Amino acid sequence: LFLGKASREEGDTVVLKCKVPPLSSFFRVIFCKDGKDHASWPMQESKFAYNYKVRANSAGRFTCLYQQKDPQNQEKNSFLSATQNLGVT
């Protein structure tokens, strides 16, 4: 997970970028805030980087993950990305 700047002024828009390994067969990307699902997007063909715009006043700890299906068609989560902290100055 990538974050342009960790601290912004109130009212700014911040873009979080989640990158998925190109060889993974995933079907969904999930952004989490403070350990809880916050937003998700379905997989798009040949797309391995997903952007999520948040207001800078949405301070918190953000992570992302992707979901895959195993051979038994069960949903499996990837490991969480490194945490990015967003603060407001």
ROMAR-712720 format. One line per 5 residues: number of its first residue (from 1); for each residue z, y, x of N, C-alpha, C, O. Coordinates in Angstrom, 2 decimals, always signed. Atoms other than C-alpha are relative to their C-alpha. Layout:
<rs>
NUM> Z:Y:X:Z:Y:X:Z:Y:X:Z:Y:X | ... .
</rs>
This chain:
<rs>
1> +0.00:-1.17:+0.86:+0.00:+0.00:+0.00:+0.00:+1.22:+0.89:+0.78:+1.30:+1.84 | +0.12:-1.22:-0.79:-0.98:+3.38:+1.38:+0.31:+1.21:-0.88:-0.05:+1.25:-2.05 | -0.39:-1.22:+0.69:+0.38:+6.79:+0.40:-0.32:+1.16:+0.93:+0.11:+1.17:+2.08 | +0.41:-1.13:-0.83:-1.12:+10.08:+1.64:+1.17:+0.70:+0.67:+1.21:+0.79:+1.90 | -1.21:-0.64:-0.51:+2.18:+11.92:+2.06:+1.18:-0.51:-0.81:+1.08:-0.69:-2.02 .
6> -1.17:+0.55:+0.68:+5.63:+10.63:+1.24:+0.76:+1.04:-0.80:+1.55:+0.68:-1.67 | -0.72:-1.05:+0.71:+6.89:+13.99:+0.01:-1.00:+1.05:-0.46:-1.81:+1.53:+0.33 | +0.92:-0.98:+0.60:+5.03:+16.37:-2.30:+0.79:+1.01:-0.82:+1.98:+0.84:-1.09 | -0.62:-0.99:+0.88:+5.72:+19.42:-4.38:-0.15:-0.45:-1.44:-1.10:-1.16:-1.78 | +0.03:+0.38:+1.41:+6.46:+18.99:-8.07:-1.31:+0.45:-0.63:-1.75:+1.58:-0.41 .
11> +1.25:-0.31:+0.67:+3.29:+18.86:-10.15:-1.24:-0.47:+0.74:-2.31:-0.56:+0.14 | +1.13:+0.52:-0.76:+1.03:+17.56:-7.35:-0.37:-1.39:-0.51:+0.45:-2.09:-1.11 | +0.44:+1.36:+0.28:-1.03:+14.42:-7.89:-0.09:-0.76:+1.31:-0.63:-0.24:+2.29 | -0.01:+0.84:-1.20:-0.58:+11.63:-5.35:-0.80:-1.26:-0.30:-0.69:-1.83:-1.38 | +0.79:+1.22:+0.16:-2.98:+8.72:-4.85:+0.63:-1.11:+0.84:+0.79:-0.98:+2.05 .
16> -0.47:+1.21:-0.67:-1.54:+5.30:-4.01:-1.19:-0.95:+0.10:-1.93:-1.09:-0.88 | +1.13:+0.91:-0.18:-4.06:+2.80:-2.60:+0.53:-1.38:+0.36:+1.27:-1.55:+1.32 | -0.38:+1.39:-0.24:-3.55:-0.97:-2.79:-1.24:-0.74:+0.49:-2.27:-0.76:-0.19 | +1.12:+0.77:-0.55:-5.81:-3.09:-0.58:+0.28:-1.49:-0.15:+1.38:-1.97:+0.14 | -0.09:+1.44:+0.21:-6.46:-6.75:-1.39:-0.88:-0.69:+1.04:-2.00:-0.23:+1.28 .
21> +0.85:+0.70:-0.98:-7.73:-9.23:+1.25:-1.32:-0.43:-0.63:-1.32:-1.00:-1.73 | +1.30:+0.31:+0.60:-11.48:-9.71:+0.68:-0.25:-1.47:-0.30:-1.11:-1.79:-1.12 | +0.22:+1.43:+0.25:-11.24:-13.51:+0.76:+0.88:-0.56:-1.11:+0.78:-1.74:-1.43 | -0.88:+0.51:+1.05:-8.64:-13.76:-2.00:-0.73:+0.00:-1.34:-1.53:+0.89:-1.64 | +0.58:+0.08:+1.34:-9.65:-14.85:-5.49:+1.07:+0.45:-0.98:+1.81:-0.37:-1.53 .
26> -1.04:-0.56:+0.85:-7.46:-12.55:-7.54:-0.61:+0.43:-1.33:-1.83:+0.55:-1.45 | +0.51:-0.47:+1.28:-7.74:-11.41:-11.15:+0.68:+1.29:-0.48:+0.24:+1.90:-1.45 | -0.69:-1.22:+0.41:-5.30:-8.48:-11.36:+0.75:+0.60:+1.18:+1.26:-0.11:+2.04 | -0.79:-0.75:-0.98:-3.71:-5.78:-9.19:+1.10:+0.71:-0.77:+0.84:+1.31:-1.81 | -1.15:-0.61:+0.69:-0.24:-4.52:-10.14:+0.70:+0.97:+0.95:+1.01:+0.63:+2.09 .
31> -0.81:-0.98:-0.72:+1.52:-1.36:-8.97:+1.39:-0.04:-0.60:+1.55:-0.05:-1.82 | -1.39:+0.04:+0.45:+5.31:-1.45:-9.15:+0.73:+1.25:+0.48:+0.46:+1.77:+1.56 | -0.85:-1.14:-0.36:+7.81:+1.40:-9.14:+1.44:-0.45:-0.15:+1.84:-0.94:-1.20 | -1.42:+0.37:-0.01:+11.44:+0.75:-8.22:+0.21:-1.44:-0.47:+1.17:-1.73:-1.19 | -0.15:+1.42:+0.29:+10.89:-3.01:-8.57:-0.51:-0.47:-1.35:-0.36:-1.65:-1.67 .
36> +0.49:+0.37:+1.33:+9.30:-2.96:-12.05:-1.49:+0.29:-0.11:-1.98:+1.26:+0.47 | +1.42:-0.24:+0.24:+5.67:-3.28:-13.17:-0.18:+1.40:-0.57:+0.54:+1.80:-1.48 | +0.21:-1.38:+0.41:+4.32:+0.24:-13.62:-1.41:+0.20:-0.54:-1.61:+0.96:-1.49 | +1.39:-0.10:+0.44:+0.52:-0.14:-13.99:-0.77:-1.18:+0.57:-0.39:-1.73:+1.61 | +0.81:+1.10:-0.52:-2.14:-2.82:-13.58:-1.47:+0.20:-0.35:-1.80:+0.90:-1.31 .
41> +1.45:-0.06:+0.21:-5.91:-3.18:-13.35:-0.57:-1.39:+0.18:-0.14:-2.14:+1.05 | +0.68:+1.27:-0.21:-8.16:-6.20:-13.80:-0.89:+0.07:+1.24:-1.30:+1.15:+1.66 | +0.87:+0.09:-1.15:-10.20:-7.38:-10.83:-1.39:+0.53:-0.37:-1.89:+0.27:-1.46 | +1.37:-0.46:+0.16:-13.56:-5.66:-10.43:-0.83:-0.64:+1.11:-0.41:-0.69:+2.26 | +0.88:+0.70:-0.95:-16.44:-7.48:-8.72:-0.19:+0.79:+1.28:-0.54:+1.97:+1.24 .
46> +0.21:-0.57:-1.35:-16.62:-6.76:-4.96:+0.85:+1.24:+0.29:+0.49:+2.04:+1.15 | -0.89:-1.14:-0.26:-13.77:-4.22:-5.12:+1.32:-0.54:+0.55:+1.95:-1.41:-0.06 | -1.21:+0.51:-0.65:-10.83:-4.73:-2.76:+1.01:+1.10:+0.31:+1.99:+0.86:+1.01 | -0.96:-1.11:-0.15:-9.10:-1.32:-2.83:+0.11:+0.68:-1.36:-0.89:+1.05:-1.96 | -0.26:-0.57:+1.32:-7.51:+0.10:-5.98:+0.89:+1.22:+0.15:+1.90:+1.19:+0.85 .
51> -0.75:-1.26:-0.06:-6.27:+3.66:-6.45:+0.81:+0.20:-1.27:+0.38:-0.18:-2.36 | -0.87:-0.33:+1.14:-3.44:+4.78:-8.70:+0.52:+1.40:+0.22:+1.18:+1.68:+1.22 | -0.44:-1.39:-0.11:-2.78:+8.46:-9.31:+1.32:+0.18:-0.74:+1.45:-0.21:-1.90 | -1.30:-0.29:+0.62:+0.80:+9.52:-10.00:+0.35:+1.46:+0.26:-0.10:+2.05:+1.24 | -0.51:-1.36:-0.20:+2.46:+12.89:-10.39:+1.10:-0.06:+1.05:+1.87:-1.03:+1.11 .
56> -1.00:-0.02:-1.08:+4.62:+13.86:-7.46:+1.43:-0.04:-0.55:+2.35:-0.45:+0.16 | -1.36:+0.06:+0.55:+7.60:+14.18:-9.82:+0.36:-1.42:-0.43:+1.44:-1.65:-0.98 | -0.29:+1.42:+0.24:+7.36:+10.38:-10.25:+0.62:-0.62:+1.24:+0.20:-1.69:+1.68 | -0.64:+0.47:-1.24:+9.60:+9.95:-7.22:+0.51:-1.42:-0.19:+1.02:-1.78:-1.25 | -0.50:+1.36:+0.05:+10.48:+6.36:-6.42:-0.54:-0.82:+1.14:-1.21:-0.32:+2.04 .
61> +0.47:+0.95:-1.01:+9.77:+3.29:-4.33:-1.15:-0.80:-0.61:-0.95:-1.51:-1.60 | +1.19:+0.65:+0.53:+6.24:+1.95:-4.88:-0.43:-1.17:+0.87:-0.34:-1.12:+2.09 | +0.58:+1.16:-0.67:+4.76:-1.44:-4.00:-1.19:-0.45:-0.85:-1.39:+0.03:-1.97 | +1.06:+0.61:+0.81:+1.72:-3.41:-5.12:-0.10:-1.47:+0.35:+0.40:-1.93:+1.38 | +0.26:+1.42:-0.20:+0.70:-7.03:-5.45:-1.26:-0.36:-0.76:-1.76:+0.44:-1.55 .
66> +1.12:+0.48:+0.80:-2.18:-9.07:-6.78:+0.34:-1.38:-0.53:+1.20:-2.08:+0.01 | -0.26:+1.29:+0.62:-2.27:-12.13:-9.01:-1.24:-0.89:+0.13:-2.37:-0.43:+0.02 | +1.04:+1.01:-0.12:-4.28:-15.31:-8.51:+0.32:-1.14:-0.96:+1.43:-1.23:-1.48 | -0.26:+1.23:+0.75:-4.69:-18.56:-10.45:-0.16:-1.17:+0.94:-1.13:-1.26:+1.70 | +0.07:+1.17:-0.86:-3.95:-21.82:-8.70:-0.93:-1.05:-0.64:-1.45:-0.81:-1.73 .
71> +0.91:+1.02:+0.57:-6.01:-25.03:-9.25:+0.41:-0.51:-1.38:-0.42:-1.02:-2.13 | -0.47:+0.41:+1.34:-3.85:-25.83:-12.31:-0.07:+1.16:-0.99:+0.46:+1.07:-2.10 | +0.18:-1.19:+0.83:-4.74:-22.39:-13.74:+1.31:+0.73:-0.29:+1.43:+1.43:-1.30 | -1.27:-0.70:+0.13:-1.17:-21.12:-13.28:-0.07:+1.32:+0.78:-0.62:+1.36:+1.88 | -0.01:-1.30:-0.68:-0.68:-17.44:-12.39:+0.99:-0.02:+1.16:+2.12:-0.47:+1.02 .
76> -0.84:-0.11:-1.19:+0.71:-16.84:-8.91:-0.09:+1.42:+0.53:-1.17:+2.00:+0.59 | -0.04:-1.34:-0.57:+1.80:-13.53:-7.42:-0.11:-0.06:+1.52:+0.42:-0.97:+2.16 | +0.00:-0.16:-1.45:+1.01:-12.45:-3.88:+1.37:+0.53:+0.42:+2.20:+0.85:-0.42 | -1.19:-0.68:-0.48:+3.79:-11.15:-1.69:-0.14:+1.48:-0.32:-1.25:+1.99:-0.41 | +0.04:-1.45:+0.21:+4.73:-7.54:-2.39:-0.46:+0.70:+1.27:-0.19:+0.24:+2.38 .
81> +0.40:-0.82:-1.15:+3.18:-4.92:-0.15:+1.24:+0.66:+0.60:+2.34:+0.57:+0.05 | -1.08:-0.81:-0.57:+5.31:-2.81:+2.14:+0.32:+1.12:-0.99:-0.57:+1.63:-1.67 | -0.43:-1.07:+0.91:+7.31:-0.24:+0.17:-0.39:+1.36:+0.54:-0.28:+1.64:+1.73 | +0.27:-1.40:-0.33:+6.17:+3.38:+0.13:+0.92:+0.85:-0.87:+0.95:+0.69:-2.09 | -0.91:-0.88:+0.73:+8.75:+5.99:-0.85:-0.68:+1.33:-0.29:-1.20:+1.98:+0.61 .
86> +0.56:-1.29:+0.41:+7.53:+9.00:-2.82:+1.15:+0.90:-0.40:+1.95:+0.55:-1.27 | -1.06:-0.96:+0.31:+9.83:+12.01:-2.89:-0.59:+1.34:-0.40:-1.77:+1.60:-0.15 | +0.41:-1.34:+0.42:+9.63:+15.52:-4.32:+0.80:+1.02:+0.79:+2.02:+0.92:+0.91 | -0.70:-1.04:-0.77:+10.42:+18.57:-2.21:+0.17:+1.25:-0.83:+0.74:+2.24:-0.36 .
</rs>
